[in-house]
Amino acid sequence: MDRRHFIRNTGVLATASLLMQKHSLAQIFNVPEFKITMLRNNIGFYTERGGTIGFLLAPEGIVVIDSQFPETATNFINEIKKTNTKPFRFLLNTHHHGDHSAGNISFKGLVERVVAHENSLANQMRVAETQNSVDKQLLPDMIFKDEWKLKMGNAKLKAYYFGPAHTNGDAIYHFDEANIMHLGDLVANRRHPFVDRSAGASMTNWITVLDKTMKQGNKNTIYIFGHSSQPGKESGSVEDVKLFQDFLGKTLAFAEKEIKAGKSKEEFIKNTAIPGVTEFPADGIQRPLTAAYEELTQDKKA
């Protein structure tokens, strides 16, 4: 082999080795690789760590939904900037949780307005004050109560609030023309959800919220979910929404039955399965079991 071919082949092998090392390290340290998935009408979503980021790339500018964490939000911004020179116009938060809003700060000086439901802002402020981290927040400066609308060129977006569910401030963002809805954590696709009772969550009303949500869409609507048990399944159809809604109902029914049978909370949350629920991995089942038991017993006390 001559020197030129040796140097070229060595470079190729070195590059391949670095890529393999990066992939292996990501697996070893459980650092997920980021991914951009385009859906339709220049709307897509970004996954790395935390809640799914949705976005619209419009001629008039960029709209972003949720922001994950500061470092992952920076990764997202850098990736978008590689192929798009339009300004970031709006950052929309589905709710206040840190894996959806902590990355807001990375948009400071880049985005024109930050939008959220009024309860989401209140929750974000409350948590930040408790954690002494107000200076690390980019708080919403445009809030709404029931509905909010945005038009950018041909794109029309509507925001809805249908009451307490995962928290008391969950917003739904619907791109009308593209027929795409970002649901935030109103759906964890085939994954046991966190139910934030400290922020006014209600599993009972969550079922109603999903009914109202589905009425805004149709059989062709694409839904973007805050989380999924399977990478690549962060978007789906109305059937996925119905499956999650059914899961909520079965969890509450199971809790009610066990409470009537005299089971304590400690006994109840030791369950490793929910009757009739087959598509949810066992990991994290204590989260909805605890929330369902507490909601039903505290409601009765009230």
Secondary structure, 3 states (H helix, E strand, C coil): CCHHHHHHHHHHHHHHHHHHHHHHHHHHCCCCCCEEEEEECCEEEEECCCCCEEEEEECCEEEEECCCCHHHHHHHHHHHHHHCCCCEEEEECCCCCHHHHHHHHHHCCCCCEEEEEHHHHHHHHHHHHHCCCHHHCCCCCEEECCEEEEEECCEEEEEECCCCCCCCCCCEEEECCCCEEECHHHCEECCCCCCCHHHCCCHHHHHHHHHHHHHCCCCCCEEECCEECCCCCCEECHHHHHHHHHHHHHHHHHHHHHHHCCCCHHHHCCCCCCCCCCCCCCCCCHHHHHHHHHHHHHHHHC
